[in-house]
Amino acid sequence: TKAAAAGQAEALFALAELTCGADDSEIGMSPEARAAVGAKRCPAEALELFRRAARQGHSKAKFRLACLLVHENFQAEACEWLQEAADEGFPEACYLSSCWHAAACYGAPGGERSSLHWETTAAELGHPTAQFQVSERIRQTTAFKNGHASCELPNDATRLLACAAWGGDVRARC
């Protein structure tokens, strides 16, 4: 707590995590789903600790803050923090940004082009779900060669599928 009191970003983030008490399984859940599993709201003190860490450039704090602010109905601020974390190359933020852009929700501009950009970026940064989805997209677009069905996967798709499986995406292991 001395480091947090001194304003060190990593300490602020750790203290915010402890104060909030949310685990990784609750992040990204809809407010309804959080209520259904009995997830508690993050205290205002924790949100402020996340903000302080985020202002110092802590990418994971920016991501967590974005996810939590959505549940507190601060969509515009959430979108700003998520975009900053994605711009900094935080894989989870890139993937979530692709989802928000695809659905045009929480203030993210909609569009397939921006969604694909962030999904591809997340895949390149090692996000397993994004890797699987991009490999599937490649597979689907190259399924027919010269008008005939092909079972060959391009090298990019094969590499992404292997990375996704290694990273823990269950669908990639099948």
Summary of the structure (lengths in Angstrom):
residues: 174
radius of gyration: 18.4
end to end distance: 45.3
largest distance: 66.3
contacts: 538
relative contact order: 0.08
helix: 67%
strand: 2%
